[in-house]
Amino acid sequence: MPPSVTSDSRIPRCHLLAVCAVSLTACGAPSQGEPADGGVLADASPPADARPAVPCGQPSWAGDVVLETAGDVEALAGYTTVSGRLTISADDIFDVDALSSLDCVRYSLIIQGNARLADLDGLSSLRKVGSVIWIRDNPGLRQVDGLAGVPEAPFGLVVDNNPLLRTVEGLRGIESVGADVSIARNTLLQTLAGLRNLAYVDGDLTIEDNPALTELGMTGLREVADDLNIDDNDALPNLGGLENVTSIGGTLRVRYHDSLIDVQALEGLAEVSESVYIWSNLALVSLDGMNDLEIGGTVWIGSNPSLVSIDGFNAPTSLAGGVRIESHGALRRVAGFQSVVSLTGEVRFIDNPALEEISGFNAIESIGGALRIQNNDSLRTIEAFSTVTTVSDIAIVRNEALLHVDTLTNITELSDSIGTNGTLNIWQNDSLQSLAGLANLAVINGHLYIRDNLALENLGLDSLTFVDATPLYIKDNPVLPACQAEMLLEAVVAGGFDGSSDISGNDDAAVCP
């Protein structure tokens, strides 16, 4: 019985009734939801072949071919090329040795859903694939050595959910991929050193959910045009093998690892055009390797429970985003970001209970979003931000040990530059004694909330004359002289404030000079 085919322009679709009887789906319309060729997703169907393909020689099997039985494989014996897409998908194919003459697949090579196929040795003569190489859901596949002669995957490479695959050594010939690369959900995969000659990915590179992976080994990789995603590889101890990567055209994500200790291998990385996310890496103790990295977007470092200090990220002078450092149980010091002069988003330090020192950010002049310092129980002083003159909002909330905000002396206005209300929030800081560090703050283009600060005895807002939004709260600060709150209210009323206010719950017995 001949293999199932869909025809090219030379043969009418479903012209051969015998062919259609083998696989009606091969002669029908593409399945709904297939993405256009050029963006490969591991959880999608093989993409449609919609782009120009490589030229192939003769003898050629005309059109697409679907091999669904061992007999289909035998029927293709002797052919050197397939002029369309080649799909191998069957429960009873043990090998593809009959394809030993095959030199060229003009469009995609799809190897999917083969329960018993253990190797691809029969494809050892293959030298050209014109579109995507797609290897997915093959429960018996142990190696892909038969693809060693293929130098590129023009429109994508997917190796996904092959539970017995331990290496990708058979991909050692690939030097470039013209779209996305996804290596995901391969239960026994230990190394990606088989991709050591891959130098350029013209799309996303995703390495995800390979629980036995201990080595990346992609030593030839120089550039990723879009995002680099390294996620949820539980046994991966480091990023060794990425030392030669210099540029990422999109976002860098390193997330959800149990064993990752450091990112030192990224020390050669010079540029990430968009954002950096370092998130939920349980064993990560260091971010050394990111000191000279230029970043175009947001830096988000969160939920890394073993991380003790952040000293890097000293190359960027501006960020078209923000910096978020959140939810670290062991983090004690942040001393990086020394060259950043401006950023358009927020700076956030939230839920870092062991954080004692914030001493970086000493060149920054402008923060387009909020400066938010919240739930950092051990933080006593803020030594950063002494050069900041412009910020949208300030929120200093529930920092139990914080004593003062003396480094914020150059801030004169909360500007509401990105529509965040230009608000000053000082709440529930049990040890905070003075706001004299904000003595030069003259204009708040939003709300003023100073509440529940048990040790606050000096407002220190001597220059403040304008608050735009209502209500205004200075309340429940038990040792703050009530007369200070009254004098501040009088000053902003004189400056035009005519909204509601609440300045109750302060120390009515204290005397003001």
Summary of the structure (lengths in Angstrom):
residues: 513
radius of gyration: 30.7
end to end distance: 102.1
largest distance: 102.1
contacts: 1935
relative contact order: 0.05
helix: 11%
strand: 26%
